C-alpha cells in the first residue's frame, strides 16, 4: 500500500476506485466498503484508493469536546488498511479551512482534478462537504457532469452487519471484549512505549511493563485484568494486563501494566502492541502483597487457559 500525505504529489493512479471517510477502527462495515472497492477494481483493472483525514474531524470542529475516543490511531489505521488490501491511502490534513469546502469544491478539486476518480463508493447515508451538504443524489448529479461513476452500499447491507464505531466503543467500555472483537473482525489493540514504573511487580514474581499510550484520544478499555497477546519485534507472547490504579499498593493515577509470560528482556523505551482477548476480572484491593500474589497466580492460570483456546 502506498501512503500519500501530499495530495499535490500523487502518482498517476490507474482507474481509481475511491472511497472516503474517517474509517476509525476499520470495522466490518468499513471492510464491506473496502471489499466492494476491490471487486470493482478487479473488474475495471483499476487501483483502490481510500481518502481519510488527520486529525479526526471532530477534533477540529468541536475542539472543546474532550469526549472523543478513537478506536485506532493514525499508525494503527494505516496498518489495518494495508492489511485490508488497499492500494493507495491518501491522508488529508483536516483543518477549519478544509471543513468549509463545499461538496462541489471537494468533488472537483480532490476527486476529479487530483485523483481522477473512475468510480466512487460510499456507505449508505454518507454525507460530506460543508454542513454535510453532499449526499448520494448530489454525487450522482456530479458524476454525470465530471465523468465518474458513483455507487452506494445498500442500506440493507449495512443494516445486515449492524456495526458502528459507537457500538464498538460502548462494548469496550462495558467490558464486552468479545462483542467488540466480533464487530471489528479482529482483536482490539493498543500500542505504547514501555516506561519505568514502581517495579513492585518483580518483587512478588510478576514483573510488569508499564505502557504509555501517547495518543490521549485512544480508547482504553475499562479498568480490570485482561488476558492479552503482546507483540514485541514481530514476536507474539501471552500475557495478562492490568488497567487501573493499583489500589493494593496505593497506586497514584491510572496505569496500563502487562506481565508478559516467558519473557525476561529489558525493553524500556521500546514499543509494544497489546491485543485484548478476554477480561479476567475487575480490579480489586487485596489485603496485602501475599493476597495479591495469590490472585495473580490464579489470573495467570486463567489467562493461559483462555489464550490456549484463542
C-alpha positions in Angstrom: 0.0 0.0 0.0 1.2 3.5 -0.9 0.5 6.2 1.7 0.2 9.7 0.4 0.3 12.7 2.7 0.5 15.3 -0.1 -2.4 15.4 -2.4 -0.4 17.6 -4.8 2.2 15.0 -5.5 0.1 11.9 -6.2 1.4 9.5 -8.8 -0.8 8.5 -11.7 -3.5 6.1 -10.4 -5.0 3.6 -12.8 -8.8 3.7 -13.0 -9.0 5.0 -9.4 -11.8 3.2 -7.4 -12.3 5.6 -4.5 -14.0 5.8 -1.1 -13.5 8.3 1.7 -14.2 8.6 5.4 -12.7 8.5 8.9 -12.6 4.7 9.0 -12.0 4.7 12.7 -11.3 1.1 13.8 -11.6 -0.3 10.2 -14.5 -2.5 11.4 -16.8 -4.9 9.5 -18.9 -2.2 7.9 -15.7 -0.4 6.7 -14.5 -3.7 5.4 -17.7 -4.2 3.4 -16.9 -1.0 1.5 -13.3 -2.0 1.0 -14.3 -5.4 -0.4 -16.6 -3.6 -2.8 -13.7 -1.3 -3.9 -11.5 -4.3 -4.5 -14.3 -6.1 -6.5 -14.8 -3.1 -8.8 -11.0 -2.6 -9.2 -10.7 -6.2 -10.3 -13.5 -5.8 -12.9 -12.2 -2.4 -14.2 -8.5 -3.2 -13.9 -8.1 -0.3 -11.5 -6.5 0.6 -8.2 -8.2 1.1 -4.9 -7.9 4.5 -3.2 -9.1 5.4 0.3 -9.2 9.0 1.5 -9.1 9.7 5.2 -8.4 12.6 7.5 -5.9 13.6 10.2 -6.7 14.7 12.8 -10.2 13.2 13.2 -12.7 15.9 12.0 -14.3 16.1 15.4 -11.1 17.3 17.0 -11.2 20.4 14.7 -14.9 21.0 14.5 -15.5 20.5 18.3 -12.2 21.3 20.0 -13.8 21.7 23.4 -15.4 18.3 23.3 -13.0 16.1 25.2 -15.2 13.0 25.0 -13.8 11.7 21.7 -12.3 8.3 22.0 -10.6 6.7 18.9 -10.6 3.0 18.1 -7.4 3.5 16.1 -4.6 5.9 16.0 -3.3 7.0 12.6 -0.5 4.4 12.6 -2.9 1.7 13.6 -5.3 2.7 10.9 -2.6 2.6 8.3 -1.6 -0.9 9.4 -5.3 -2.1 9.3 -5.9 -0.6 5.9 -2.7 -2.1 4.5 -3.9 -5.5 5.9 -7.3 -5.0 4.2 -5.5 -4.7 0.8 -6.0 -1.0 -0.1 -3.6 0.1 -2.9 -3.4 3.8 -2.1 -4.2 5.6 1.2 -4.5 9.4 0.9 -4.3 11.2 4.3 -5.7 14.8 4.0 -5.0 17.3 6.8 -8.3 18.3 8.3 -8.4 22.0 9.2 -11.2 24.6 9.7 -10.4 25.9 6.3 -10.8 22.4 4.7 -14.1 21.9 6.6 -15.5 25.0 4.8 -15.1 23.4 1.4 -18.4 22.8 -0.3 -19.1 19.3 -1.6 -18.8 20.7 -5.1 -15.3 22.0 -4.4 -14.3 18.7 -2.9 -15.6 16.7 -5.8 -14.0 19.0 -8.4 -10.6 19.6 -6.7 -9.9 16.3 -4.9 -11.9 13.6 -6.6 -11.7 14.8 -10.2 -8.6 17.0 -10.7 -6.2 15.3 -8.2 -7.3 11.7 -8.2 -9.1 11.4 -11.5 -11.7 9.1 -9.9 -13.2 6.4 -12.1 -15.7 5.1 -9.5 -16.7 6.4 -6.1 -18.1 4.0 -3.5 -19.8 5.4 -0.4 -21.6 3.9 2.6 -25.4 4.2 3.0 -26.4 7.8 4.0 -22.8 9.1 3.8 -22.5 12.8 3.6 -19.6 15.2 3.2 -18.6 18.8 2.5 -19.6 21.9 4.3 -22.5 21.3 6.7 -22.6 17.7 5.3 -24.4 19.0 2.3 -23.0 16.3 -0.1 -25.5 13.5 -0.5 -25.7 10.4 -2.7 -28.1 12.3 -5.0 -25.7 15.2 -5.3 -22.9 12.9 -6.1 -25.0 11.2 -8.8 -25.6 14.6 -10.4 -21.8 15.5 -10.3 -20.8 12.1 -11.6 -22.6 12.7 -14.9 -21.1 16.1 -15.1 -17.5 15.1 -14.4 -17.5 11.6 -15.9 -17.1 9.2 -13.0 -19.4 6.6 -11.6 -20.8 6.5 -8.1 -22.1 3.6 -6.1 -23.8 3.5 -2.7 -23.6 0.4 -0.4 -27.2 -0.5 0.0 -29.0 0.2 3.4 -29.8 -3.5 3.9 -26.1 -4.5 3.5 -25.1 -2.0 6.2 -28.1 -3.0 8.5 -27.2 -6.7 8.0 -23.8 -6.1 9.6 -25.3 -3.7 12.2 -21.9 -2.3 13.1 -20.8 1.2 14.0 -17.8 2.6 15.7 -20.1 3.8 18.5 -21.3 0.2 19.2 -17.7 -1.0 19.4 -16.7 1.8 21.8 -19.7 1.0 24.0 -18.8 -2.7 24.1 -15.2 -1.9 25.1 -16.3 0.5 27.8 -18.8 -2.1 29.2 -16.3 -5.0 29.5 -17.7 -6.8 26.4 -14.4 -7.6 24.6 -16.0 -10.4 22.6 -18.7 -8.2 21.0 -16.1 -5.6 20.1 -13.9 -8.3 18.6 -16.9 -9.6 16.6 -17.8 -6.2 15.2 -14.2 -5.3 14.4 -13.4 -8.6 12.7 -10.2 -8.8 14.7 -8.9 -8.2 18.2 -9.0 -4.7 19.7 -5.4 -3.4 20.2 -3.4 -0.6 21.5 0.3 0.4 21.1 2.5 2.2 23.6 6.0 2.8 24.8 7.4 0.9 27.8 8.2 3.4 30.6 9.6 2.9 34.1 7.1 2.2 36.9 7.5 1.4 40.6 8.9 -2.0 39.8 6.9 -3.6 42.6 5.7 -6.5 40.4 9.1 -8.1 40.1 9.3 -8.2 44.0 6.4 -10.7 44.0 7.4 -12.6 40.9 5.2 -10.8 38.4 7.3 -8.1 36.7 5.3 -5.8 34.5 6.0 -3.5 31.6 4.3 -0.1 32.1 2.8 1.1 28.8 2.4 4.7 27.9 -0.1 5.4 25.2 1.0 8.6 23.5 -2.3 9.5 21.8 -4.6 10.8 24.5 -7.7 10.2 22.4 -7.1 6.5 22.1 -9.8 4.5 23.8 -8.6 2.5 26.7 -10.9 -0.3 27.9 -12.5 -0.4 31.4 -10.3 -0.9 34.4 -9.6 -4.5 35.1 -7.4 -7.5 34.4 -7.3 -9.0 30.9 -5.8 -11.9 29.0 -3.8 -10.4 26.1 -1.4 -11.1 23.3 1.7 -9.0 23.4 3.6 -8.2 20.2 7.3 -7.3 20.5 9.6 -7.1 17.5 7.1 -9.2 15.4 7.1 -12.0 18.0 3.9 -12.8 19.9 3.8 -13.6 23.6 0.9 -14.4 26.0 0.3 -12.1 28.9 -2.0 -10.6 31.5 -2.6 -6.9 31.6 -3.9 -4.6 34.4 -5.6 -1.3 33.7 -6.3 0.8 36.8 -5.0 2.5 39.9 -3.3 -0.4 41.7 -5.2 0.1 44.9 -3.4 -2.7 46.8 -0.1 -0.8 46.6 -1.7 2.6 46.7 -1.0 3.5 43.1 -1.3 7.1 42.0 -3.1 7.6 38.8 -4.3 5.2 36.1 -1.8 2.9 34.5 -1.5 0.1 32.0 0.8 -2.7 33.0 1.4 -6.0 31.4 3.0 -9.2 32.7 4.5 -10.9 29.7 4.7 -14.7 30.0 8.1 -16.4 29.4 9.8 -13.0 28.8 12.8 -11.6 30.6 14.2 -8.8 28.4 14.7 -5.2 29.5 12.6 -3.2 27.0 12.4 0.3 28.4 11.6 3.0 25.7 10.6 0.2 23.2 7.1 -0.2 21.7 4.6 -3.0 22.5 1.4 -3.8 20.8 -1.4 -5.3 23.0 -4.3 -7.4 21.6 -7.2 -7.8 24.1 -8.5 -11.4 24.2 -10.8 -11.5 27.3 -11.4 -9.8 30.5 -10.5 -11.9 33.6 -11.8 -9.8 36.4 -12.4 -6.3 37.8 -9.5 -4.5 39.6 -9.6 -5.2 43.3 -7.9 -4.1 46.5 -6.3 -7.0 48.3 -5.3 -7.4 51.9 -1.5 -7.1 51.3 1.0 -8.3 48.8 0.6 -12.0 49.7 -3.1 -12.0 48.8 -2.3 -10.1 45.6 0.4 -12.6 44.7 -2.1 -15.5 45.2 -4.6 -13.8 42.9 -2.0 -13.1 40.2 -1.2 -16.8 40.2 -4.9 -17.6 39.6 -5.0 -14.8 36.9 -2.1 -16.3 35.1 -3.7 -19.8 35.1 -6.9 -18.4 33.8 -5.2 -16.3 31.1 -3.1 -19.2 29.9 -6.3 -21.4 29.6 -8.0 -18.7 27.6 -5.0 -18.0 25.3 -4.5 -21.7 24.7 -8.0 -21.8 23.2 -7.7 -18.5 21.3 
